[in-house]
């Protein structure tokens, strides 16, 4: 299969790595940005993830399988959470609180009806498919404009608008039913 230097084997792995980067790089950046909310950190997380993938490229058999995509997204997700834990610059958003760095007001940890409603909406958004949830959170919680979202997510503005519309419709159905 290979000569003594392993040239064909290395070339095959290089091609597989390039294919993985081209196929899944954007999805990994979107996922990293959705977690970290910082473009530079997201790029760093993707780079760290691809370094791990390169070291363990032999574990990936079929680059086209859904399992491979899930594997790569899981790696970048774990790297993002590790970055958050190590740096403690941002808070994890499990308790639906936002930090002032994002340009949003802090949500008080009290039981007022506004906060409870807000928290329940955010929890419902996070249960939605990622394609809609990320955009809704970026727009409604972090107050990014549609143009900014389209640039960050590398999508056309029309695509962002349509996904936002579908996301809002889905959220309406989740919260109020099929009324």
C-alpha contacts under 8 A as a table, 3 or more apart, distances in Angstrom:
res1	aa1	res2	aa2	distance
1	X	8	X	7.55
1	X	9	X	7.72
2	X	5	X	7.53
2	X	6	X	5.13
2	X	7	X	6.54
2	X	8	X	5.57
2	X	9	X	6.16
3	X	6	X	5.30
3	X	7	X	6.60
3	X	8	X	7.41
4	X	7	X	7.99
6	X	9	X	5.38
6	X	10	X	6.23
7	X	10	X	5.22
7	X	11	X	6.14
8	X	11	X	5.07
8	X	12	X	6.13
9	X	12	X	5.16
9	X	13	X	6.37
10	X	13	X	5.11
10	X	14	X	6.12
11	X	14	X	5.00
11	X	15	X	6.21
12	X	15	X	5.19
12	X	16	X	6.24
13	X	16	X	4.96
13	X	17	X	6.03
13	X	57	X	6.80
13	X	58	X	7.76
14	X	17	X	5.06
14	X	18	X	6.14
15	X	18	X	5.12
15	X	19	X	6.12
16	X	19	X	5.06
16	X	20	X	6.17
16	X	57	X	7.95
16	X	63	X	7.14
17	X	20	X	5.09
17	X	21	X	6.20
17	X	53	X	7.93
17	X	54	X	6.70
17	X	57	X	7.20
18	X	21	X	5.12
18	X	22	X	6.18
19	X	22	X	5.17
19	X	23	X	6.01
19	X	63	X	7.47
20	X	23	X	5.16
20	X	24	X	5.76
20	X	25	X	7.30
20	X	63	X	6.32
21	X	24	X	5.52
21	X	25	X	4.82
21	X	50	X	7.82
22	X	25	X	5.81
22	X	26	X	7.90
23	X	26	X	7.64
24	X	27	X	5.31
24	X	28	X	6.13
24	X	69	X	6.81
24	X	72	X	7.73
25	X	28	X	5.17
25	X	29	X	6.22
25	X	46	X	7.62
26	X	29	X	5.04
26	X	30	X	6.17
27	X	30	X	5.09
27	X	31	X	6.19
27	X	73	X	7.68
28	X	31	X	5.10
28	X	32	X	6.06
28	X	46	X	6.40
28	X	72	X	7.33
28	X	73	X	5.77
28	X	76	X	6.48
29	X	32	X	5.04
29	X	33	X	6.00
29	X	42	X	6.08
29	X	43	X	6.55
29	X	46	X	6.19
30	X	33	X	5.13
30	X	34	X	6.06
30	X	153	X	6.01
31	X	34	X	5.04
31	X	35	X	6.42
31	X	73	X	7.20
31	X	76	X	7.64
31	X	77	X	7.06
32	X	35	X	5.26
32	X	36	X	5.98
32	X	37	X	7.86
32	X	42	X	4.84
32	X	43	X	7.73
32	X	45	X	6.65
32	X	46	X	7.05
32	X	76	X	6.52
32	X	77	X	6.44
32	X	80	X	6.26
33	X	36	X	5.11
33	X	37	X	4.94
33	X	38	X	6.03
33	X	39	X	6.17
33	X	41	X	7.78
33	X	42	X	5.05
34	X	37	X	5.71
34	X	134	X	5.91
35	X	77	X	7.58
35	X	80	X	6.75
35	X	81	X	7.78
36	X	39	X	7.95
36	X	41	X	6.74
36	X	42	X	6.35
36	X	80	X	6.59
36	X	84	X	7.54
36	X	90	X	7.93
37	X	42	X	7.61
38	X	41	X	5.39
38	X	42	X	6.05
39	X	42	X	5.07
39	X	43	X	6.31
39	X	152	X	7.47
40	X	43	X	5.17
40	X	44	X	6.30
41	X	44	X	4.97
41	X	45	X	6.12
42	X	45	X	5.07
42	X	46	X	6.27
42	X	80	X	7.57
43	X	46	X	5.18
43	X	47	X	6.19
44	X	47	X	5.07
44	X	48	X	6.18
45	X	48	X	5.12
45	X	49	X	6.12
45	X	76	X	6.23
45	X	79	X	5.91
45	X	80	X	5.84
45	X	83	X	7.78
46	X	49	X	4.98
46	X	50	X	6.12
46	X	76	X	5.99
47	X	50	X	5.16
47	X	51	X	6.19
48	X	51	X	5.09
48	X	52	X	6.46
48	X	76	X	7.85
48	X	79	X	7.30
49	X	52	X	5.16
49	X	53	X	6.24
49	X	72	X	7.61
49	X	75	X	5.94
49	X	76	X	5.27
49	X	79	X	6.76
50	X	53	X	4.76
50	X	54	X	5.99
51	X	54	X	5.11
51	X	55	X	6.36
52	X	55	X	5.16
52	X	56	X	6.30
53	X	56	X	5.12
53	X	57	X	5.46
53	X	72	X	7.78
54	X	57	X	5.04
56	X	59	X	5.70
56	X	60	X	7.73
57	X	60	X	5.65
58	X	61	X	7.03
60	X	63	X	6.67
60	X	68	X	6.81
62	X	65	X	5.67
62	X	68	X	6.98
63	X	68	X	5.94
63	X	69	X	7.89
64	X	68	X	6.99
64	X	69	X	7.90
65	X	68	X	5.37
65	X	69	X	6.84
66	X	69	X	5.17
66	X	70	X	6.26
67	X	70	X	5.09
67	X	71	X	6.05
68	X	71	X	4.93
68	X	72	X	6.24
69	X	72	X	5.22
69	X	73	X	6.15
70	X	73	X	5.13
70	X	74	X	5.98
71	X	74	X	5.16
71	X	75	X	6.28
72	X	75	X	5.09
72	X	76	X	6.36
73	X	76	X	5.26
73	X	77	X	6.04
74	X	77	X	5.02
74	X	78	X	6.13
75	X	78	X	5.28
75	X	79	X	6.23
76	X	79	X	4.98
76	X	80	X	6.13
77	X	80	X	5.10
77	X	81	X	6.36
78	X	81	X	5.20
78	X	82	X	6.12
79	X	82	X	5.00
79	X	83	X	6.17
80	X	83	X	5.07
80	X	84	X	6.29
81	X	84	X	4.96
81	X	85	X	6.16
82	X	85	X	5.08
82	X	86	X	6.05
83	X	86	X	5.22
83	X	87	X	5.99
83	X	88	X	7.95
84	X	87	X	5.46
84	X	88	X	5.40
84	X	89	X	6.76
84	X	90	X	6.32
84	X	91	X	7.37
84	X	92	X	7.44
85	X	88	X	5.31
87	X	90	X	7.78
88	X	91	X	6.75
90	X	99	X	7.07
91	X	97	X	7.95
91	X	98	X	7.45
91	X	99	X	7.03
92	X	95	X	7.70
93	X	96	X	5.12
93	X	97	X	5.99
93	X	98	X	6.96
94	X	97	X	7.70
96	X	107	X	7.53
96	X	119	X	6.05
96	X	122	X	7.07
96	X	123	X	7.87
97	X	106	X	6.31
97	X	107	X	5.43
97	X	108	X	7.70
98	X	102	X	7.29
98	X	104	X	6.81
98	X	105	X	7.15
98	X	106	X	5.52
98	X	107	X	6.69
99	X	102	X	6.02
99	X	103	X	7.82
99	X	104	X	7.07
99	X	105	X	7.55
99	X	106	X	6.23
100	X	103	X	5.35
100	X	104	X	5.65
100	X	105	X	6.24
100	X	106	X	6.55
101	X	104	X	7.58
102	X	142	X	6.08
103	X	142	X	6.72
103	X	143	X	7.63
104	X	141	X	7.04
104	X	142	X	6.06
104	X	143	X	7.41
107	X	115	X	6.92
108	X	115	X	7.16
109	X	115	X	7.74
110	X	115	X	7.07
111	X	115	X	6.53
111	X	116	X	6.15
112	X	115	X	5.43
112	X	116	X	6.22
113	X	116	X	5.08
113	X	117	X	5.98
114	X	117	X	5.19
114	X	118	X	6.04
115	X	118	X	4.96
115	X	119	X	5.95
116	X	119	X	5.12
116	X	120	X	6.10
117	X	120	X	5.14
117	X	121	X	6.18
118	X	121	X	5.17
118	X	122	X	6.23
119	X	122	X	5.16
119	X	123	X	6.13
120	X	123	X	5.07
120	X	124	X	6.17
121	X	124	X	5.05
121	X	125	X	6.16
121	X	175	X	8.00
122	X	125	X	5.01
122	X	126	X	6.30
122	X	137	X	7.78
123	X	126	X	5.18
123	X	127	X	6.51
124	X	127	X	5.13
124	X	128	X	6.64
124	X	171	X	7.38
124	X	174	X	7.60
124	X	175	X	7.95
125	X	128	X	5.24
125	X	133	X	5.40
125	X	136	X	7.44
125	X	137	X	7.53
125	X	171	X	6.86
126	X	129	X	7.81
126	X	130	X	7.71
126	X	133	X	5.82
127	X	133	X	7.74
128	X	132	X	6.80
128	X	133	X	5.68
128	X	171	X	7.82
129	X	132	X	5.82
129	X	133	X	6.08
130	X	133	X	4.92
130	X	134	X	5.82
131	X	134	X	6.28
131	X	135	X	7.17
131	X	163	X	7.47
132	X	135	X	5.48
132	X	136	X	6.21
132	X	163	X	6.04
132	X	164	X	6.52
132	X	166	X	7.41
132	X	167	X	4.91
133	X	136	X	5.19
133	X	137	X	6.08
133	X	167	X	7.08
134	X	137	X	5.31
134	X	138	X	6.13
135	X	138	X	5.12
135	X	139	X	6.10
135	X	149	X	7.28
135	X	160	X	7.52
135	X	163	X	7.69
135	X	164	X	6.50
136	X	139	X	5.19
136	X	140	X	5.68
136	X	141	X	7.62
136	X	164	X	6.43
136	X	167	X	7.00
136	X	168	X	7.76
137	X	140	X	5.35
137	X	141	X	5.10
137	X	142	X	6.57
138	X	141	X	5.89
138	X	142	X	4.97
138	X	143	X	6.34
138	X	144	X	5.81
138	X	149	X	7.23
139	X	142	X	5.77
139	X	143	X	4.76
139	X	144	X	4.90
139	X	145	X	6.38
139	X	146	X	7.20
139	X	149	X	7.69
140	X	143	X	5.52
140	X	144	X	7.76
144	X	148	X	6.02
144	X	149	X	6.34
145	X	148	X	5.17
145	X	149	X	6.25
146	X	149	X	5.05
146	X	150	X	6.10
146	X	157	X	6.68
146	X	160	X	6.75
146	X	161	X	7.09
147	X	150	X	5.12
147	X	151	X	6.32
147	X	157	X	6.14
148	X	151	X	5.18
148	X	152	X	6.17
149	X	152	X	5.10
149	X	153	X	5.90
149	X	160	X	7.44
150	X	153	X	5.28
150	X	154	X	5.58
150	X	155	X	4.81
150	X	156	X	5.79
150	X	157	X	5.33
150	X	160	X	6.14
151	X	154	X	5.03
151	X	155	X	6.60
151	X	156	X	7.95
152	X	155	X	7.91
155	X	159	X	6.39
155	X	160	X	6.66
156	X	159	X	5.18
156	X	160	X	6.46
157	X	160	X	5.05
157	X	161	X	6.20
158	X	161	X	5.07
158	X	162	X	6.17
159	X	162	X	5.16
159	X	163	X	6.11
160	X	163	X	5.18
160	X	164	X	5.99
161	X	164	X	5.06
161	X	165	X	6.17
162	X	165	X	5.05
162	X	166	X	6.20
163	X	166	X	5.03
163	X	167	X	5.88
164	X	167	X	4.96
164	X	168	X	6.08
165	X	168	X	5.20
165	X	169	X	6.21
166	X	169	X	5.04
166	X	170	X	6.09
167	X	170	X	5.06
167	X	171	X	6.08
168	X	171	X	5.02
168	X	172	X	6.08
169	X	172	X	5.06
169	X	173	X	6.32
170	X	173	X	5.10
170	X	174	X	6.21
171	X	174	X	4.98
171	X	175	X	6.08
172	X	175	X	5.23
172	X	176	X	5.66
172	X	177	X	7.05
173	X	176	X	5.37
173	X	177	X	4.42
173	X	178	X	5.30
173	X	179	X	7.49
174	X	177	X	5.58
176	X	179	X	6.60
